[in-house]
Amino acid sequence: MKALNVLNREELYALVWSEAMATLGPKMGISDVGLKKRCRNLGVPTPPRGYWAKLEAGKKVKKEPLPDFYEIVRKKKKIAKSLSDLKFYKPPERDYAIEKPPAIVLATRKVLEESGLGYLYPLVHAGGGEGLTTKVGPETLPRAMWLWTELLAEAERAGLSRTSGSTFSDGTVSILLELKEKVSKYYPPPEPSRGQNKARDLLSVDGEEPTTSPKWVANGFLQFRADEVSGANCSHQWTDTALTPLEDRLQQVVDGLKQLLMRKAELAIERKQREAEWAQERKRQAAREEQERYEAGRYKRLMRHSKAMAKADSIRELAERVRVELGNNLTSHMTDWLDWAEHQAREVDPIPRIARDLANEKDPVEPTYDDKYGRTETYSAADEYLRTNYWQQRNRWGGR
């Protein structure tokens, strides 16, 4: 049977209408009242009083359907007006003396005995590297140390090791467990005032908003609480109940720790698998982007060659028209200029270079770094030639 905290509304609805809540609640580690509160918070209808008796008698009963929408109506928690209105836990009568406590229990007891009470909660605290993580009142200290001693023995028999403080491990992952005492809040009666505020304070005694500050007191309910693990099929906290004290639930605590550790190890494996898949996907995405940049760069290089060819043809056409205009009477100066123009056309013309690269089994439009990552505009091969031969052009014209 799944734990109560992982059941959805449909599963919880099927359970409460299949068995009486008085017997279903203890199977799930909760009282029937607590189970009914859980159903009310989730908007799950429960069988009315006398439903199961009528069903056993063969009478016709009506099953209330599960509503699609629900609204959570939470009652305002009533705060006690005096210390006598609070509920305190009475632990079972037994000897909590420990003959040979473990060293970590002795260290924890020493820290707790030397530490002072908290400012808000009247508890002593120990944890971290100094001892087991514990938050209890001074009166509950002997019982807390006994519980830790028995729990450490149960965990060792179950194959769990304590790594540091109250962190338990199964050899793969670890989880933190703490023992804490619950506290209750109440409003103490206001003290009689002196002078003009006496009438106001007397009225506040029976009012709903007392003028005094609330106080906190340890109520004796102890609770083992572990780190919550997502998707775990068990509870991560175990508390004293009216029927079952924490002394009788130590095996449940150890079993719950083992399930939490197993689930945490599964999550670690799943996380590593997801990270590996993400890494592979990032590599594939990077390869796709690189291929796209490469193809875009080749296209840009091809367009530059096309523009360069058009510029070379334009230069040749210009030189040929000039030759026709001059006729047959060509001087040496005219011939030098026409030869220079033809030379510039050959320098700009990409066709010989493309043919040479193809003959050598090379890609004539192999993109450069700027083609793939740099400039977005296209420019001609003549511009590229001028850029690469900038210093030659500069020296040719005397550095001007």
ChimeraX attribute file (.defattr): number of C-alpha atoms within 10 A of each C-alpha:
attribute: neighborCount
match mode: 1-to-1
recipient: residues
	/A:1	9
	/A:2	13
	/A:3	13
	/A:4	18
	/A:5	13
	/A:6	15
	/A:7	14
	/A:8	10
	/A:9	16
	/A:10	10
	/A:11	12
	/A:12	21
	/A:13	19
	/A:14	12
	/A:15	16
	/A:16	19
	/A:17	16
	/A:18	12
	/A:19	13
	/A:20	15
	/A:21	21
	/A:22	13
	/A:23	11
	/A:24	17
	/A:25	19
	/A:26	12
	/A:27	12
	/A:28	16
	/A:29	15
	/A:30	16
	/A:31	19
	/A:32	17
	/A:33	12
	/A:34	13
	/A:35	22
	/A:36	18
	/A:37	13
	/A:38	15
	/A:39	17
	/A:40	17
	/A:41	14
	/A:42	18
	/A:43	19
	/A:44	22
	/A:45	18
	/A:46	22
	/A:47	17
	/A:48	10
	/A:49	8
	/A:50	9
	/A:51	17
	/A:52	17
	/A:53	10
	/A:54	12
	/A:55	12
	/A:56	8
	/A:57	8
	/A:58	9
	/A:59	11
	/A:60	9
	/A:61	12
	/A:62	10
	/A:63	12
	/A:64	12
	/A:65	10
	/A:66	15
	/A:67	10
	/A:68	8
	/A:69	7
	/A:70	12
	/A:71	9
	/A:72	9
	/A:73	10
	/A:74	8
	/A:75	6
	/A:76	6
	/A:77	6
	/A:78	8
	/A:79	14
	/A:80	16
	/A:81	18
	/A:82	13
	/A:83	16
	/A:84	9
	/A:85	10
	/A:86	14
	/A:87	12
	/A:88	15
	/A:89	15
	/A:90	12
	/A:91	17
	/A:92	10
	/A:93	6
	/A:94	7
	/A:95	9
	/A:96	13
	/A:97	11
	/A:98	12
	/A:99	6
	/A:100	9
	/A:101	14
	/A:102	15
	/A:103	10
	/A:104	18
	/A:105	19
	/A:106	16
	/A:107	14
	/A:108	24
	/A:109	20
	/A:110	14
	/A:111	18
	/A:112	23
	/A:113	13
	/A:114	12
	/A:115	13
	/A:116	13
	/A:117	15
	/A:118	12
	/A:119	8
	/A:120	10
	/A:121	18
	/A:122	18
	/A:123	26
	/A:124	21
	/A:125	22
	/A:126	23
	/A:127	16
	/A:128	12
	/A:129	11
	/A:130	14
	/A:131	22
	/A:132	27
	/A:133	19
	/A:134	26
	/A:135	25
	/A:136	28
	/A:137	24
	/A:138	16
	/A:139	11
	/A:140	18
	/A:141	20
	/A:142	14
	/A:143	18
	/A:144	23
	/A:145	23
	/A:146	17
	/A:147	19
	/A:148	23
	/A:149	18
	/A:150	16
	/A:151	18
	/A:152	21
	/A:153	13
	/A:154	17
	/A:155	21
	/A:156	14
	/A:157	11
	/A:158	14
	/A:159	12
	/A:160	20
	/A:161	17
	/A:162	16
	/A:163	14
	/A:164	16
	/A:165	19
	/A:166	24
	/A:167	17
	/A:168	23
	/A:169	20
	/A:170	18
	/A:171	11
	/A:172	10
	/A:173	15
	/A:174	22
	/A:175	20
	/A:176	19
	/A:177	21
	/A:178	20
	/A:179	23
	/A:180	22
	/A:181	22
	/A:182	21
	/A:183	19
	/A:184	17
	/A:185	18
	/A:186	19
	/A:187	18
	/A:188	17
	/A:189	19
	/A:190	14
	/A:191	11
	/A:192	11
	/A:193	12
	/A:194	8
	/A:195	7
	/A:196	8
	/A:197	10
	/A:198	12
	/A:199	12
	/A:200	11
	/A:201	19
	/A:202	16
	/A:203	11
	/A:204	15
	/A:205	17
	/A:206	11
	/A:207	10
	/A:208	10
	/A:209	9
	/A:210	18
	/A:211	16
	/A:212	14
	/A:213	10
	/A:214	15
	/A:215	16
	/A:216	17
	/A:217	18
	/A:218	21
	/A:219	19
	/A:220	21
	/A:221	22
	/A:222	26
	/A:223	20
	/A:224	21
	/A:225	18
	/A:226	22
	/A:227	14
	/A:228	15
	/A:229	18
	/A:230	11
	/A:231	12
	/A:232	20
	/A:233	18
	/A:234	22
	/A:235	23
	/A:236	19
	/A:237	17
	/A:238	20
	/A:239	19
	/A:240	20
	/A:241	15
	/A:242	11
	/A:243	7
	/A:244	11
	/A:245	18
	/A:246	21
	/A:247	15
	/A:248	10
	/A:249	16
	/A:250	20
	/A:251	16
	/A:252	15
	/A:253	24
	/A:254	20
	/A:255	16
	/A:256	20
	/A:257	28
	/A:258	20
	/A:259	18
	/A:260	26
	/A:261	23
	/A:262	18
	/A:263	19
	/A:264	21
	/A:265	16
	/A:266	13
	/A:267	16
	/A:268	14
	/A:269	12
	/A:270	12
	/A:271	12
	/A:272	12
	/A:273	12
	/A:274	12
	/A:275	12
	/A:276	12
	/A:277	12
	/A:278	12
	/A:279	12
	/A:280	12
	/A:281	12
	/A:282	12
	/A:283	12
	/A:284	12
	/A:285	12
	/A:286	12
	/A:287	12
	/A:288	12
	/A:289	12
	/A:290	14
	/A:291	13
	/A:292	13
	/A:293	17
	/A:294	19
	/A:295	17
	/A:296	16
	/A:297	23
	/A:298	20
	/A:299	17
	/A:300	23
	/A:301	22
	/A:302	20
	/A:303	17
	/A:304	21
	/A:305	24
	/A:306	17
	/A:307	20
	/A:308	24
	/A:309	21
	/A:310	16
	/A:311	18
	/A:312	25
	/A:313	16
	/A:314	13
	/A:315	20
	/A:316	19
	/A:317	14
	/A:318	15
	/A:319	19
	/A:320	15
	/A:321	12
	/A:322	13
	/A:323	16
	/A:324	10
	/A:325	9
	/A:326	12
	/A:327	9
	/A:328	8
	/A:329	7
	/A:330	11
	/A:331	9
	/A:332	8
	/A:333	9
	/A:334	14
	/A:335	12
	/A:336	12
	/A:337	12
	/A:338	18
	/A:339	13
	/A:340	13
	/A:341	18
	/A:342	19
	/A:343	15
	/A:344	15
	/A:345	22
	/A:346	17
	/A:347	16
	/A:348	25
	/A:349	23
	/A:350	22
	/A:351	16
	/A:352	11
	/A:353	13
	/A:354	16
	/A:355	13
	/A:356	12
	/A:357	14
	/A:358	12
	/A:359	11
	/A:360	10
	/A:361	9
	/A:362	12
	/A:363	12
	/A:364	20
	/A:365	18
	/A:366	16
	/A:367	19
	/A:368	14
	/A:369	12
	/A:370	10
	/A:371	21
	/A:372	19
	/A:373	13
	/A:374	10
	/A:375	10
	/A:376	11
	/A:377	7
	/A:378	14
	/A:379	16
	/A:380	20
	/A:381	24
	/A:382	22
	/A:383	13
	/A:384	14
	/A:385	12
	/A:386	13
	/A:387	12
	/A:388	11
	/A:389	11
	/A:390	12
	/A:391	12
	/A:392	13
	/A:393	14
	/A:394	11
	/A:395	10
	/A:396	10
	/A:397	9
	/A:398	8
	/A:399	9
	/A:400	7
